[in-house]
C-alpha cells in the first residue's frame, strides 16, 4: 500500500496539460485514457478508444463499445484506490497525476487492482475535482447513454369505419 500526504515532500507530480475537444465522445475517451494511464493498462485493442484527439474517427458501434468500457471502468470502482477526490491536491488544475512510487501519507492507494479478471499494477494515482468528474465522465456518459439507448418503436393504428 502507498499513502500520500499533502504536506510532505517526495511525491512527484507527473501531470501534463491537455486540451480535450469539447465533445462528449472525446471527454469519455479522455476519461478512459486517464484510467488506463493510472493502472498501466496498455492493451493495444483499447488504443483507439484512448486517442481522444481523434474522437471523430469512432463509428456508432465504437461509441457504444466506449460507453460499455466507461461503465465497466466507472469511478466508484476506482475511488479511494486509484482516483482520489481532492481539491487541495489538484490546486489550479481539475485533475493531477502523481507517481505512486513517491506517494507517502494522506491517501491510501492500492498496489494493484483487478479489472475484468485482469490484475493491473497501479503506477500512478489521479486526484480530481468534482468538476473534472462531471465534465469528463458523468455528464458525457449521461448524454451519450440517452442518445444511444435502444429506441423502442411504437405503432399505432387508426381504424375508420
Secondary structure as GFF3:
##gff-version 3
##sequence-region A 1 161
A	DSSP	beta_strand	2	4	.	.	.	ID=ss1
A	DSSP	alpha_helix	24	38	.	.	.	ID=ss2
A	DSSP	three_ten_helix	44	46	.	.	.	ID=ss3
A	DSSP	alpha_helix	47	50	.	.	.	ID=ss4
A	DSSP	three_ten_helix	52	57	.	.	.	ID=ss5
A	DSSP	alpha_helix	60	72	.	.	.	ID=ss6
A	DSSP	alpha_helix	75	78	.	.	.	ID=ss7
A	DSSP	beta_strand	83	85	.	.	.	ID=ss8
A	DSSP	alpha_helix	87	90	.	.	.	ID=ss9
A	DSSP	beta_strand	95	99	.	.	.	ID=ss10
A	DSSP	three_ten_helix	100	102	.	.	.	ID=ss11
A	DSSP	beta_strand	107	109	.	.	.	ID=ss12
A	DSSP	beta_strand	112	115	.	.	.	ID=ss13
A	DSSP	beta_strand	118	121	.	.	.	ID=ss14
A	DSSP	beta_strand	124	128	.	.	.	ID=ss15
A	DSSP	alpha_helix	130	133	.	.	.	ID=ss16
A	DSSP	pi_helix	134	138	.	.	.	ID=ss17
A	DSSP	alpha_helix	139	148	.	.	.	ID=ss18
###
